[in-house]
Amino acid sequence: MTADAWPGAEQRGARRSSITYTVRAPLVRWLQQEAARAAADMGTYRVLDVGCGIKPYYPFFATHASEYVGVDVVPGPQVDLIGGVEHLPVGDASFDLVICTQVLEHVDDPGLAVRELRRVTAPGGRVLASTHGVQVYHPSPNDLWRWTHAGLGRLFADNGDWGSVSVQPSSGTTSCLTMLLGIYIDLILRKARLPLASRGAVWALNGLGAAVDARSATLRGVGPGTLHANYHVVAEAPSAEAPSAEAAR
Ligand SMILES: C[S@@+](CC[C@H](N)C(=O)[O-])C[C@H]1O[C@@H](n2cnc3c(N)ncnc32)[C@H](O)[C@@H]1O
């Protein structure tokens, strides 16, 4: 199957008129950058996609992936293994890149989930995880958690001997607010059977949020008073030679 025909074109396309634009557009850019960085650092790599759903981001990694395995609690045509992130049905240190996008908010025990992500990551490998700061309730099949950048950093630091952990907001405060406004305007205009008006309003709000945030480092940052729709986490497993941050303490 070609990359264009692979399921998830909507997620990869991340249209500005979509209520998920604030989350998906930065996620797409970040994963593409991380796929290229991993290729530069590792050459080929083995990928585990945890909570994979339809594996929408497989095409970004396909060129350099010697293996791309999807695991999910819900069966589906793209799911290779059935299992939860808290008890992954794969061996220790068996993947170089472990992707876990928009899943942690749905799991019963996030600490156990992060320990499992660490267990399956090979020395020198990395976990790429994304999850919400602020979002409306969206069970899949549950919806249990939201984070701040500091809370997410603590979650990873407390649950694994990582070499490094970085947590970055995916977009700024204004984008978060315009996303929420767009979600409710979309709800109202769709009820009023005005889907075109909804798309126009959401397109304008998404553009406004991004434009305002682009002018302010404060709104893009993580200082007091900021609000973020989503976070991107890169957690690196120490290489075989390097001591972990925990061991070095
Ligand atoms: C919002 S979807 C995200 C799907 C995909 N990762 C993406 O970014 O488009 C959440 C996914 O996590 C899966 N999921 C929920 N709880 C899970 C768990 N405990 N372990 C593994 N996957 C889980 C759901 O079945 C669903 O496919």
The ligand as a MOL file (V3000), in Angstrom:
LIG
                    3D

  0  0  0     0  0            999 V3000
M  V30 BEGIN CTAB
M  V30 COUNTS 27 29 0 0 0
M  V30 BEGIN ATOM
M  V30 1 C -7.1230 8.6630 20.7490 0
M  V30 2 S -6.6840 7.0990 20.1430 0 CHG=1
M  V30 3 C -5.0570 7.3910 19.4770 0
M  V30 4 C -4.6920 6.4510 18.3760 0
M  V30 5 C -3.3430 6.7200 17.6990 0
M  V30 6 N -2.2490 6.4540 18.6040 0
M  V30 7 C -3.2860 8.1530 17.1970 0
M  V30 8 O -2.4430 8.9500 17.6260 0
M  V30 9 O -4.1000 8.4690 16.3200 0 CHG=-1
M  V30 10 C -6.3210 6.1730 21.6090 0
M  V30 11 C -5.9100 4.7520 21.3180 0
M  V30 12 O -5.4160 4.1530 22.5220 0
M  V30 13 C -5.9500 2.8560 22.6520 0
M  V30 14 N -5.9190 2.5060 24.0750 0
M  V30 15 C -6.7540 2.8910 25.0630 0
M  V30 16 N -6.3640 2.3810 26.2400 0
M  V30 17 C -5.2220 1.6770 26.0040 0
M  V30 18 C -4.3310 0.9040 26.8130 0
M  V30 19 N -4.5120 0.7720 28.1330 0
M  V30 20 N -3.2740 0.3150 26.2190 0
M  V30 21 C -3.0580 0.4410 24.8810 0
M  V30 22 N -3.8720 1.1400 24.0590 0
M  V30 23 C -4.9380 1.7510 24.6130 0
M  V30 24 C -7.3460 2.9830 22.0610 0
M  V30 25 O -7.8870 1.7160 21.7070 0
M  V30 26 C -7.0590 3.8820 20.8520 0
M  V30 27 O -6.6710 3.1500 19.7160 0
M  V30 END ATOM
M  V30 BEGIN BOND
M  V30 1 1 1 2
M  V30 2 1 2 3
M  V30 3 1 2 10
M  V30 4 1 3 4
M  V30 5 1 4 5
M  V30 6 1 5 6
M  V30 7 1 5 7
M  V30 8 2 7 8
M  V30 9 1 7 9
M  V30 10 1 10 11
M  V30 11 1 11 12
M  V30 12 1 11 26
M  V30 13 1 12 13
M  V30 14 1 13 14
M  V30 15 1 13 24
M  V30 16 1 14 15
M  V30 17 1 14 23
M  V30 18 2 15 16
M  V30 19 1 16 17
M  V30 20 1 17 18
M  V30 21 2 17 23
M  V30 22 1 18 19
M  V30 23 2 18 20
M  V30 24 1 20 21
M  V30 25 2 21 22
M  V30 26 1 22 23
M  V30 27 1 24 25
M  V30 28 1 24 26
M  V30 29 1 26 27
M  V30 END BOND
M  V30 END CTAB
M  END
